[in-house]
Amino acid sequence: MRTNAVHKFSSKAKSAYMGRVIASWNNRSNASARIITTTLRDIRNETEINSLKYLDQPTIDQYIDSLRDRLENGELKRSATSARISALNIIIKYADLDIKPISASKEGLSRGGIDTSDKSNSREAAEAINNVLIQRLGSDLRNDALYHSLKLQETFGLRAQESLAIKIADKDPDASKLIINKSDMPKASRPREIPIRNDHQRQVLREAKEFAQRNGWTSLIEPSSSLSQGKNYAYNTLADIRREAGYPEFHFHGERHYYAHERFTELYYEKTGETLQCPAVMDTDTKGWRAFAANATGLSIKQIRDLDKEIRLEISGELGHGRIDVTRYYLG
């Protein structure tokens, strides 16, 4: 790490100083310095690190997830997330970290076109991660909590921080819906209702609830820890597990993509009787997918277009953002 990279950005003034230092090092303008400063403050607010010496892959993963969540909820515009990713890449380069440049398009954070490729975690990778995590159960209650958190992400499409902060001890596994309300709300989440459709979902909820109640927890964050501390442990532990499992590409947000893909197929089957995968999984554009779906179901292109809008709105609501355009990032 460069000598100056140990400087803290623990205050507004120090963030501004570091922004100017990094911009000058990279021969950037005052405008770039302001964006870098904003990004440093943003990283501090979202991850609670206050020095570049603490910047690592888990912290970057956590920060990117926060950008994505705020974009989906309308708290940031694409111009802002794109600018922050550019600044983040400069910061990473300045800190001399062995981390590949981040693609704003691939992360769904660019100004222009969205990368609509399949970003879900493969079930092979998910199983490998799960197996390593199972071996750690009982060694630290936070590992057990992470195990249940990942299950909630996979089966309900929750964000990583939602799956940790949710007041799981109060949830009813036998209800028809999982209600995410204000008392469950970490930053960047919105109240919503997610259908509980099968016994597997009920089992996941029941096991998580029993774990929390058995240990005197209300959520999947130990009572003595803050939300930020709980997230930091989860992201750092996942990074370690990814290396051990041999699947560095596995990430929390990939479970939300998996949920969206499964719901897409399920809802199309309910409404048409045909098993259809989303365009992202099929690696096709919207026009080609609609033609395929019309041929498979016997419906007209217009009927498929209308049905697709209906299904995407439903999935969008379950994911917690209610905007159909965001589903392109998940479904293609």
FIBATOR-413424 format. One record per residue (C-alpha): residue in three letters; x, y, z. Coordinates in steps of 0.05 Angstrom, whole numbers, plus 5000, padded with zeros to 4 digits. Last residue first. Example, Ala and Ser with C-alpha at 12.3 -4.5 7.8 and 13.67 -1.06 7.14 Angstrom:
atom code=SER&c1=5273&c2=4979&c3=5143
atom code=ALA&c1=5246&c2=4910&c3=5156
***
This chain:
atom code=GLY&c1=4342&c2=4804&c3=4626
atom code=LEU&c1=4315&c2=4776&c3=4691
atom code=TYR&c1=4354&c2=4810&c3=4747
atom code=TYR&c1=4380&c2=4873&c3=4715
atom code=ARG&c1=4318&c2=4877&c3=4672
atom code=THR&c1=4277&c2=4874&c3=4736
atom code=VAL&c1=4298&c2=4945&c3=4753
atom code=ASP&c1=4255&c2=4973&c3=4697
atom code=ILE&c1=4192&c2=4944&c3=4731
atom code=ARG&c1=4198&c2=4988&c3=4792
atom code=GLY&c1=4166&c2=4962&c3=4857
atom code=HIS&c1=4231&c2=4962&c3=4897
atom code=GLY&c1=4225&c2=4907&c3=4949
atom code=LEU&c1=4244&c2=4841&c3=4916
atom code=GLU&c1=4172&c2=4818&c3=4924
atom code=GLY&c1=4147&c2=4881&c3=4890
atom code=SER&c1=4194&c2=4872&c3=4831
atom code=ILE&c1=4172&c2=4800&c3=4825
atom code=GLU&c1=4099&c2=4822&c3=4819
atom code=LEU&c1=4116&c2=4877&c3=4771
atom code=ARG&c1=4155&c2=4828&c3=4729
atom code=ILE&c1=4097&c2=4780&c3=4726
atom code=GLU&c1=4047&c2=4833&c3=4703
atom code=LYS&c1=4095&c2=4863&c3=4652
atom code=ASP&c1=4109&c2=4793&c3=4623
atom code=LEU&c1=4035&c2=4779&c3=4618
atom code=ASP&c1=4024&c2=4842&c3=4578
atom code=ARG&c1=4082&c2=4827&c3=4531
atom code=ILE&c1=4062&c2=4754&c3=4525
atom code=GLN&c1=3991&c2=4775&c3=4507
atom code=LYS&c1=4018&c2=4824&c3=4455
atom code=ILE&c1=4063&c2=4771&c3=4425
atom code=SER&c1=4003&c2=4725&c3=4419
atom code=LEU&c1=3995&c2=4664&c3=4463
atom code=GLY&c1=4006&c2=4592&c3=4440
atom code=THR&c1=4049&c2=4580&c3=4502
atom code=ALA&c1=4114&c2=4555&c3=4472
atom code=ASN&c1=4109&c2=4596&c3=4408
atom code=ALA&c1=4092&c2=4660&c3=4446
atom code=ALA&c1=4148&c2=4647&c3=4495
atom code=PHE&c1=4200&c2=4638&c3=4440
atom code=ALA&c1=4177&c2=4701&c3=4404
atom code=ARG&c1=4178&c2=4738&c3=4470
atom code=TRP&c1=4249&c2=4713&c3=4484
atom code=GLY&c1=4275&c2=4736&c3=4417
atom code=LYS&c1=4247&c2=4806&c3=4426
atom code=THR&c1=4273&c2=4811&c3=4498
atom code=ASP&c1=4344&c2=4789&c3=4481
atom code=THR&c1=4370&c2=4720&c3=4493
atom code=ASP&c1=4417&c2=4687&c3=4543
atom code=MET&c1=4367&c2=4635&c3=4565
atom code=VAL&c1=4382&c2=4650&c3=4638
atom code=ALA&c1=4379&c2=4725&c3=4627
atom code=PRO&c1=4316&c2=4718&c3=4584
atom code=CYS&c1=4277&c2=4684&c3=4640
atom code=GLN&c1=4263&c2=4610&c3=4641
atom code=LEU&c1=4196&c2=4583&c3=4618
atom code=THR&c1=4159&c2=4522&c3=4643
atom code=GLU&c1=4091&c2=4523&c3=4611
atom code=GLY&c1=4023&c2=4518&c3=4645
atom code=THR&c1=4008&c2=4590&c3=4624
atom code=LYS&c1=3992&c2=4629&c3=4687
atom code=GLU&c1=4020&c2=4584&c3=4742
atom code=TYR&c1=4078&c2=4562&c3=4698
atom code=TYR&c1=4095&c2=4635&c3=4683
atom code=LEU&c1=4094&c2=4650&c3=4757
atom code=GLU&c1=4140&c2=4592&c3=4775
atom code=THR&c1=4191&c2=4608&c3=4720
atom code=PHE&c1=4195&c2=4681&c3=4740
atom code=ARG&c1=4196&c2=4663&c3=4814
atom code=GLU&c1=4256&c2=4617&c3=4804
atom code=HIS&c1=4294&c2=4671&c3=4765
atom code=ALA&c1=4279&c2=4724&c3=4818
atom code=TYR&c1=4302&c2=4677&c3=4874
atom code=TYR&c1=4367&c2=4662&c3=4837
atom code=HIS&c1=4379&c2=4736&c3=4827
atom code=ARG&c1=4368&c2=4749&c3=4900
atom code=GLU&c1=4418&c2=4693&c3=4915
atom code=GLY&c1=4469&c2=4725&c3=4869
atom code=HIS&c1=4465&c2=4787&c3=4913
atom code=PHE&c1=4502&c2=4750&c3=4968
atom code=HIS&c1=4562&c2=4732&c3=4925
atom code=PHE&c1=4593&c2=4670&c3=4894
atom code=GLU&c1=4647&c2=4687&c3=4843
atom code=PRO&c1=4704&c2=4664&c3=4888
atom code=TYR&c1=4679&c2=4592&c3=4885
atom code=GLY&c1=4736&c2=4548&c3=4911
atom code=ALA&c1=4701&c2=4527&c3=4975
atom code=GLU&c1=4758&c2=4552&c3=5019
atom code=ARG&c1=4765&c2=4617&c3=4981
atom code=ARG&c1=4690&c2=4629&c3=4981
atom code=ILE&c1=4687&c2=4612&c3=5056
atom code=ASP&c1=4738&c2=4667&c3=5072
atom code=ALA&c1=4701&c2=4719&c3=5031
atom code=LEU&c1=4635&c2=4696&c3=5063
atom code=THR&c1=4665&c2=4706&c3=5132
atom code=ASN&c1=4686&c2=4777&c3=5115
atom code=TYR&c1=4618&c2=4795&c3=5087
atom code=ALA&c1=4580&c2=4765&c3=5146
atom code=TYR&c1=4625&c2=4795&c3=5199
atom code=ASN&c1=4620&c2=4864&c3=5168
atom code=LYS&c1=4545&c2=4858&c3=5162
atom code=GLY&c1=4537&c2=4841&c3=5236
atom code=GLN&c1=4584&c2=4897&c3=5256
atom code=SER&c1=4544&c2=4946&c3=5214
atom code=LEU&c1=4478&c2=4923&c3=5242
atom code=SER&c1=4506&c2=4933&c3=5312
atom code=SER&c1=4530&c2=4876&c3=5356
atom code=SER&c1=4514&c2=4857&c3=5429
atom code=PRO&c1=4446&c2=4827&c3=5410
atom code=GLU&c1=4477&c2=4778&c3=5359
atom code=ILE&c1=4453&c2=4793&c3=5289
atom code=LEU&c1=4404&c2=4743&c3=5260
atom code=SER&c1=4345&c2=4779&c3=5292
atom code=THR&c1=4310&c2=4777&c3=5359
atom code=TRP&c1=4365&c2=4737&c3=5394
atom code=GLY&c1=4357&c2=4699&c3=5459
atom code=ASN&c1=4396&c2=4638&c3=5436
atom code=ARG&c1=4339&c2=4589&c3=5428
atom code=GLN&c1=4294&c2=4644&c3=5402
atom code=ALA&c1=4341&c2=4662&c3=5346
atom code=PHE&c1=4355&c2=4590&c3=5325
atom code=GLU&c1=4281&c2=4573&c3=5329
atom code=LYS&c1=4264&c2=4632&c3=5283
atom code=ALA&c1=4317&c2=4611&c3=5232
atom code=GLU&c1=4292&c2=4539&c3=5233
atom code=ARG&c1=4220&c2=4560&c3=5226
atom code=LEU&c1=4233&c2=4609&c3=5169
atom code=VAL&c1=4273&c2=4557&c3=5129
atom code=GLN&c1=4220&c2=4504&c3=5144
atom code=ARG&c1=4164&c2=4549&c3=5121
atom code=GLN&c1=4201&c2=4565&c3=5057
atom code=HIS&c1=4211&c2=4491&c3=5044
atom code=ASP&c1=4138&c2=4477&c3=5059
atom code=ASN&c1=4113&c2=4520&c3=5001
atom code=ARG&c1=4085&c2=4586&c3=4979
atom code=ILE&c1=4101&c2=4638&c3=5032
atom code=PRO&c1=4085&c2=4700&c3=4991
atom code=ILE&c1=4129&c2=4761&c3=5003
atom code=GLU&c1=4097&c2=4824&c3=5032
atom code=ARG&c1=4132&c2=4891&c3=5030
atom code=PRO&c1=4161&c2=4949&c3=5070
atom code=ARG&c1=4221&c2=4980&c3=5036
atom code=SER&c1=4295&c2=4970&c3=5049
atom code=ALA&c1=4353&c2=5018&c3=5038
atom code=LYS&c1=4373&c2=5023&c3=5111
atom code=PRO&c1=4353&c2=4966&c3=5156
atom code=MET&c1=4279&c2=4956&c3=5167
atom code=ASP&c1=4251&c2=4899&c3=5207
atom code=SER&c1=4209&c2=4945&c3=5252
atom code=LYS&c1=4185&c2=4981&c3=5190
atom code=ASN&c1=4154&c2=4920&c3=5159
atom code=ILE&c1=4175&c2=4859&c3=5119
atom code=ILE&c1=4115&c2=4812&c3=5121
atom code=LEU&c1=4128&c2=4740&c3=5102
atom code=LYS&c1=4061&c2=4717&c3=5074
atom code=SER&c1=4013&c2=4659&c3=5081
atom code=ALA&c1=4028&c2=4649&c3=5154
atom code=ASP&c1=4053&c2=4583&c3=5183
atom code=PRO&c1=4125&c2=4606&c3=5190
atom code=ASP&c1=4102&c2=4665&c3=5234
atom code=LYS&c1=4155&c2=4719&c3=5243
atom code=ASP&c1=4170&c2=4752&c3=5310
atom code=ALA&c1=4236&c2=4716&c3=5324
atom code=ILE&c1=4259&c2=4735&c3=5254
atom code=LYS&c1=4262&c2=4809&c3=5268
atom code=ILE&c1=4297&c2=4820&c3=5201
atom code=ALA&c1=4366&c2=4850&c3=5210
atom code=LEU&c1=4408&c2=4794&c3=5180
atom code=SER&c1=4364&c2=4775&c3=5121
atom code=GLU&c1=4352&c2=4848&c3=5108
atom code=GLN&c1=4427&c2=4863&c3=5107
atom code=ALA&c1=4438&c2=4809&c3=5055
atom code=ARG&c1=4379&c2=4830&c3=5012
atom code=LEU&c1=4320&c2=4783&c3=5016
atom code=GLY&c1=4299&c2=4741&c3=4956
atom code=PHE&c1=4254&c2=4697&c3=4998
atom code=THR&c1=4282&c2=4626&c3=4990
atom code=GLU&c1=4354&c2=4643&c3=4972
atom code=GLN&c1=4363&c2=4704&c3=5016
atom code=LEU&c1=4329&c2=4669&c3=5075
atom code=LYS&c1=4375&c2=4609&c3=5067
atom code=LEU&c1=4436&c2=4655&c3=5066
atom code=SER&c1=4414&c2=4687&c3=5132
atom code=HIS&c1=4403&c2=4619&c3=5164
atom code=TYR&c1=4476&c2=4599&c3=5151
atom code=LEU&c1=4499&c2=4669&c3=5170
atom code=ALA&c1=4465&c2=4661&c3=5238
atom code=ASP&c1=4500&c2=4594&c3=5249
atom code=ASN&c1=4566&c2=4627&c3=5232
atom code=ARG&c1=4549&c2=4683&c3=5281
atom code=LEU&c1=4537&c2=4631&c3=5334
atom code=ASP&c1=4611&c2=4613&c3=5330
atom code=SER&c1=4640&c2=4543&c3=5327
atom code=GLY&c1=4571&c2=4510&c3=5328
atom code=LEU&c1=4565&c2=4510&c3=5253
atom code=ARG&c1=4632&c2=4516&c3=5217
atom code=GLN&c1=4626&c2=4451&c3=5178
atom code=ILE&c1=4557&c2=4474&c3=5155
atom code=LEU&c1=4589&c2=4536&c3=5126
atom code=VAL&c1=4636&c2=4495&c3=5082
atom code=ASN&c1=4577&c2=4454&c3=5057
atom code=ASN&c1=4534&c2=4516&c3=5044
atom code=ILE&c1=4589&c2=4548&c3=5002
atom code=ALA&c1=4595&c2=4484&c3=4960
atom code=GLU&c1=4520&c2=4478&c3=4953
atom code=ALA&c1=4514&c2=4551&c3=4930
atom code=ALA&c1=4570&c2=4541&c3=4880
atom code=GLU&c1=4536&c2=4480&c3=4850
atom code=ARG&c1=4469&c2=4515&c3=4853
atom code=SER&c1=4498&c2=4569&c3=4808
atom code=ASN&c1=4496&c2=4639&c3=4838
atom code=SER&c1=4452&c2=4685&c3=4796
atom code=LYS&c1=4483&c2=4739&c3=4752
atom code=ASP&c1=4455&c2=4715&c3=4685
atom code=SER&c1=4470&c2=4769&c3=4634
atom code=THR&c1=4429&c2=4833&c3=4630
atom code=ASP&c1=4487&c2=4882&c3=4634
atom code=ILE&c1=4450&c2=4948&c3=4637
atom code=GLY&c1=4457&c2=4999&c3=4582
atom code=GLY&c1=4479&c2=5070&c3=4599
atom code=ARG&c1=4495&c2=5105&c3=4664
atom code=SER&c1=4524&c2=5044&c3=4697
atom code=LEU&c1=4505&c2=5011&c3=4764
atom code=GLY&c1=4480&c2=4943&c3=4743
atom code=GLU&c1=4542&c2=4908&c3=4771
atom code=LYS&c1=4563&c2=4887&c3=4702
atom code=SER&c1=4554&c2=4957&c3=4676
atom code=ALA&c1=4592&c2=4989&c3=4733
atom code=SER&c1=4651&c2=4943&c3=4719
atom code=ILE&c1=4698&c2=4939&c3=4778
atom code=PRO&c1=4773&c2=4938&c3=4764
atom code=LYS&c1=4807&c2=4875&c3=4791
atom code=ILE&c1=4831&c2=4874&c3=4862
atom code=ASP&c1=4903&c2=4866&c3=4885
atom code=LEU&c1=4901&c2=4932&c3=4923
atom code=ASP&c1=4951&c2=4988&c3=4909
atom code=ALA&c1=4913&c2=5038&c3=4952
atom code=TYR&c1=4916&c2=5086&c3=4892
atom code=LYS&c1=4887&c2=5032&c3=4846
atom code=ILE&c1=4831&c2=5017&c3=4894
atom code=ILE&c1=4816&c2=5092&c3=4901
atom code=ILE&c1=4815&c2=5101&c3=4826
atom code=ASN&c1=4767&c2=5042&c3=4818
atom code=LEU&c1=4723&c2=5070&c3=4873
atom code=ALA&c1=4720&c2=5137&c3=4836
atom code=SER&c1=4695&c2=5103&c3=4774
atom code=ILE&c1=4645&c2=5063&c3=4815
atom code=ARG&c1=4621&c2=5127&c3=4849
atom code=ALA&c1=4611&c2=5161&c3=4782
atom code=SER&c1=4568&c2=5103&c3=4757
atom code=THR&c1=4527&c2=5103&c3=4821
atom code=ALA&c1=4514&c2=5178&c3=4815
atom code=SER&c1=4497&c2=5178&c3=4741
atom code=ARG&c1=4452&c2=5118&c3=4754
atom code=LYS&c1=4411&c2=5159&c3=4803
atom code=LEU&c1=4412&c2=5148&c3=4878
atom code=GLU&c1=4356&c2=5140&c3=4930
atom code=GLY&c1=4309&c2=5109&c3=4878
atom code=ASN&c1=4301&c2=5044&c3=4916
atom code=GLU&c1=4338&c2=5004&c3=4862
atom code=LEU&c1=4395&c2=5054&c3=4862
atom code=ARG&c1=4400&c2=5051&c3=4938
atom code=ASP&c1=4403&c2=4975&c3=4938
atom code=ARG&c1=4456&c2=4974&c3=4883
atom code=LEU&c1=4499&c2=5025&c3=4919
atom code=SER&c1=4494&c2=4985&c3=4984
atom code=ASP&c1=4512&c2=4921&c3=4948
atom code=ILE&c1=4573&c2=4956&c3=4919
atom code=TYR&c1=4594&c2=4978&c3=4989
atom code=GLN&c1=4589&c2=4908&c3=5018
atom code=ASP&c1=4629&c2=4877&c3=4961
atom code=ILE&c1=4682&c2=4932&c3=4971
atom code=THR&c1=4686&c2=4916&c3=5045
atom code=PRO&c1=4692&c2=4842&c3=5030
atom code=GLN&c1=4747&c2=4856&c3=4977
atom code=ASP&c1=4790&c2=4900&c3=5022
atom code=LEU&c1=4794&c2=4971&c3=5047
atom code=TYR&c1=4819&c2=4971&c3=5119
atom code=LYS&c1=4885&c2=5006&c3=5103
atom code=LEU&c1=4844&c2=5057&c3=5065
atom code=SER&c1=4822&c2=5086&c3=5131
atom code=ASN&c1=4755&c2=5101&c3=5163
atom code=ILE&c1=4716&c2=5036&c3=5157
atom code=GLU&c1=4643&c2=5043&c3=5179
atom code=THR&c1=4616&c2=5003&c3=5119
atom code=GLU&c1=4561&c2=5047&c3=5091
atom code=ASN&c1=4579&c2=5115&c3=5122
atom code=ARG&c1=4654&c2=5106&c3=5112
atom code=ILE&c1=4645&c2=5082&c3=5040
atom code=ASP&c1=4600&c2=5142&c3=5026
atom code=ARG&c1=4650&c2=5190&c3=5055
atom code=LEU&c1=4704&c2=5160&c3=5011
atom code=THR&c1=4657&c2=5163&c3=4951
atom code=THR&c1=4641&c2=5236&c3=4963
atom code=THR&c1=4715&c2=5252&c3=4967
atom code=ILE&c1=4728&c2=5215&c3=4903
atom code=ILE&c1=4672&c2=5253&c3=4869
atom code=ARG&c1=4700&c2=5319&c3=4895
atom code=ALA&c1=4771&c2=5302&c3=4873
atom code=SER&c1=4743&c2=5285&c3=4804
atom code=ALA&c1=4714&c2=5355&c3=4799
atom code=ASN&c1=4780&c2=5384&c3=4822
atom code=SER&c1=4813&c2=5350&c3=4762
atom code=ARG&c1=4851&c2=5285&c3=4758
atom code=ASN&c1=4925&c2=5272&c3=4750
atom code=ASN&c1=4919&c2=5205&c3=4786
atom code=TRP&c1=4963&c2=5227&c3=4845
atom code=SER&c1=4927&c2=5293&c3=4845
atom code=ALA&c1=4859&c2=5259&c3=4849
atom code=ILE&c1=4883&c2=5214&c3=4906
atom code=VAL&c1=4912&c2=5271&c3=4947
atom code=ARG&c1=4850&c2=5315&c3=4934
atom code=GLY&c1=4803&c2=5261&c3=4957
atom code=MET&c1=4846&c2=5245&c3=5016
atom code=TYR&c1=4842&c2=5317&c3=5039
atom code=ALA&c1=4766&c2=5320&c3=5029
atom code=SER&c1=4758&c2=5255&c3=5068
atom code=LYS&c1=4802&c2=5284&c3=5124
atom code=ALA&c1=4759&c2=5347&c3=5127
atom code=LYS&c1=4693&c2=5309&c3=5129
atom code=SER&c1=4719&c2=5262&c3=5182
atom code=SER&c1=4746&c2=5191&c3=5189
atom code=PHE&c1=4781&c2=5191&c3=5121
atom code=LYS&c1=4846&c2=5163&c3=5150
atom code=HIS&c1=4914&c2=5167&c3=5118
atom code=VAL&c1=4945&c2=5098&c3=5109
atom code=ALA&c1=4941&c2=5108&c3=5033
atom code=ASN&c1=4994&c2=5163&c3=5037
atom code=THR&c1=5049&c2=5111&c3=5043
atom code=ARG&c1=5025&c2=5070&c3=4984
atom code=MET&c1=5000&c2=5000&c3=5000
***
